[in-house]
Structures are given as C-alpha cells and as structure tokens.
Amino acid sequence: MRPILFRIPGLNLPIYSYGVMLGLSLILGWYLVLGLAERDGLNREKMGNLYVWTAVWSVIGSRILFVITNLDRFDNPIDIIRVDSGGLVAYGGFLGGFFSSLIYCRMKKISLLMWADCGTVALGSGLGLTRIGCFLYGCDYGMRTTSSLGISFPKGSPAWQDQGPGVPGWTELASAPVHPTQLYESFFGFLLLGIMLLTRTKALRRFSGQTFFTFVIVYGIGRSLLEVVRDDPQRGGFAGLSTSQLIGVSTAVLGLAAYLYFWQRSRKDPEGAQLWKRELAKVQAASGARSGGGGGGSDGGGDGDGAESGRPRHKRARKAGSR
C-alpha cells in the first residue's frame, strides 16, 4: 500500500498513486481510441475532441455517484471535488461517459455505435490501471479471508479503520487479511481489454456496436460477481444488492437484448450493419479523388507536352516533304 507515490521536492506537495494511475489510464486510452477510430475511417480530430469530452464527464459521473452513495462522508463541501486520492465509482463513470457521448454525437452527427466500439476498448485498460491505484490507496477492499489470497493492509488504511478492534485477525499494526478485490478487478479489466480487441478482429466482427454491447454484458456479469467478495462500506446498495450489482445486472440484460437485436439485423443486412466499411469507403473515395485530380493534371500536362513536341515534328516533316 502506497497512497502517496511521492512528494514534489521543495513544495512538499503529495502526488497520490490513484491520481497517477487515473492519469496514465487517460493517456493510454487516448492512443488506443484514436488509433482504432482511424482504422474505422473516423476523423481523428473529431474523435480527439469527443474523447476529451467523454473523459471529463466520465470522471464527473463517477464522482457524482460516489457522493450520492456516501453523503455522510462529506462534511466539507470542498472534498466533493477532490478525486486525486480516490472516491470514484466505475459505473458512474460509464454512465456519465455514455450519456455525454450520446449528446455530443447527436450534436456533431457522429455514429454513436462506431464511437462506442472504439471508446469501450479504453475502459478495459482504464479499469486495469485505476484498480491498481485503488490497491495502492487501500480502498475498495474485499471480505475477510483465511485463504492464501488474503492481504493485510497496514495501520491507517481504510480496511484497518473500518474493521477496528474485535474483528478476528485485526491488530494495532494491520487489518485482518482480506480479498484484494482491487487486483481481481485490475486483472478483469486487462482481460476485458483483450476481449474487446478480439471482437474487432476480421474473423469475429459482424456489426457496429458489437464491441460496446459485449463490454456491457461481460462487465455487468463480472462486476456483479466481484461485488460478492467486496466488503468496503462506501458502495451503497438496496435490497441486499450493492449499487454496482443493481446497475450491472440491469445493464447486462439490456446489453444482451441489444446484442441479439443488432446481430439479427446484421444477418439480414450485413453491409448495412457494418458502418465502419461505409466510412472507410468514404475515406478511400476522397483519397482517390485527390490523387485522381493530381493525376489528371499530370496527364493533361503530358498531353500538352506531346502536342508541343508534335508541332516541331510536323513542321520538320512538311519541310522535308517540300524538298
């Protein structure tokens, strides 16, 4: 556990591990998303603007959901906007990013499904990195366990504070061993990244939205199962289910229904369902028009040169004939 990665010399300003991992996830996501968008024929500049818009609202959404489910923790209103040391809910970020993308795509007339297929790939890498930040900070820990997977967090950590004296295995120096659910979800995030990239391969890709709906289904199921061994009290919940379980189950069902719907449509109209091919065709047509225009000019120049060179030859032929 290392909540503060380092301090800036001279200023003694703390740089939090979670903030660093969040920043790294946004940078990696930038390159992943824009690279995939270009491969699909989408405009890189527009996608860059959309990525920034979505990233900002994802952070805002994840913070809002955390605050809503933990209102009793905020005596100082200033603490509401502090995200450098954690306090973000993944599903709040997903919902904030989705609805902000929906608004932006409608305003700019961008295909939401094509954007979502690119953007959700970055969610896998983002989960993988930010959950390492959670582990370093000590939040989002799991239930107590006696298995070899258990990890004891040091004095002062969220697990140590939440357990307290009287909990079996708790000491004045460390918490009782708990499931490192942060690392479980980090592994799950990188696994999701691989699955998302796999759905974009030529052998498996069938329709626009396929990568997005696959993420919704797989993450919804996986997150709901991970919540079973989570034990941190900041999650909120209703009817015996945590907030993330309620959202996860609901979105997984909706995602499955949408996946089946678009899959059926793709069987009836494969070309109409594969929007990236249409965009790539536009890019190729525009490129061909530019190169064709340049080629036409050079061809015309060649014809002109031939005509000019032909005139002297014609004159010389006439002179030779007069002799």
Rosetta blueprint (number, residue, H / E / L):
1 M L
2 R L
3 P L
4 I E
5 L E
6 F E
7 R E
8 I E
9 P L
10 G L
11 L L
12 N L
13 L E
14 P E
15 I E
16 Y E
17 S H
18 Y H
19 G H
20 V H
21 M H
22 L H
23 G H
24 L H
25 S H
26 L H
27 I H
28 L H
29 G H
30 W H
31 Y H
32 L H
33 V H
34 L H
35 G H
36 L H
37 A H
38 E H
39 R H
40 D L
41 G L
42 L L
43 N L
44 R H
45 E H
46 K H
47 M H
48 G H
49 N H
50 L H
51 Y H
52 V H
53 W H
54 T H
55 A H
56 V H
57 W H
58 S H
59 V H
60 I H
61 G H
62 S H
63 R H
64 I H
65 L H
66 F H
67 V H
68 I H
69 T H
70 N L
71 L H
72 D H
73 R H
74 F L
75 D L
76 N L
77 P H
78 I H
79 D H
80 I H
81 I H
82 R L
83 V L
84 D L
85 S L
86 G L
87 G L
88 L L
89 V L
90 A H
91 Y H
92 G H
93 G H
94 F H
95 L H
96 G H
97 G H
98 F H
99 F H
100 S H
101 S H
102 L H
103 I H
104 Y H
105 C H
106 R H
107 M H
108 K H
109 K L
110 I L
111 S L
112 L H
113 L H
114 M H
115 W H
116 A H
117 D H
118 C H
119 G H
120 T H
121 V H
122 A H
123 L H
124 G H
125 S H
126 G H
127 L H
128 G H
129 L H
130 T H
131 R H
132 I H
133 G H
134 C H
135 F H
136 L H
137 Y H
138 G L
139 C L
140 D L
141 Y L
142 G E
143 M L
144 R E
145 T L
146 T L
147 S L
148 S L
149 L L
150 G L
151 I E
152 S L
153 F L
154 P E
155 K L
156 G L
157 S L
158 P H
159 A H
160 W H
161 Q H
162 D H
163 Q H
164 G L
165 P L
166 G L
167 V L
168 P L
169 G L
170 W L
171 T L
172 E L
173 L L
174 A E
175 S L
176 A L
177 P L
178 V E
179 H L
180 P L
181 T H
182 Q H
183 L H
184 Y H
185 E H
186 S H
187 F H
188 F H
189 G H
190 F H
191 L H
192 L H
193 L H
194 G H
195 I H
196 M H
197 L H
198 L H
199 T H
200 R L
201 T L
202 K L
203 A L
204 L L
205 R L
206 R L
207 F L
208 S L
209 G L
210 Q H
211 T H
212 F H
213 F H
214 T H
215 F H
216 V H
217 I H
218 V H
219 Y H
220 G H
221 I H
222 G H
223 R H
224 S H
225 L H
226 L H
227 E H
228 V H
229 V H
230 R E
231 D L
232 D L
233 P H
234 Q H
235 R H
236 G L
237 G E
238 F E
239 A L
240 G L
241 L E
242 S E
243 T H
244 S H
245 Q H
246 L H
247 I H
248 G H
249 V H
250 S H
251 T H
252 A H
253 V H
254 L H
255 G H
256 L H
257 A H
258 A H
259 Y H
260 L H
261 Y H
262 F H
263 W H
264 Q H
265 R H
266 S H
267 R H
268 K H
269 D L
270 P H
271 E H
272 G H
273 A H
274 Q L
275 L H
276 W H
277 K H
278 R H
279 E H
280 L H
281 A H
282 K H
283 V H
284 Q H
285 A H
286 A H
287 S H
288 G H
289 A H
290 R H
291 S H
292 G H
293 G H
294 G H
295 G H
296 G H
297 G H
298 S H
299 D H
300 G H
301 G H
302 G H
303 D H
304 G H
305 D H
306 G H
307 A H
308 E H
309 S H
310 G H
311 R H
312 P H
313 R H
314 H H
315 K H
316 R H
317 A H
318 R H
319 K H
320 A H
321 G H
322 S H
323 R L
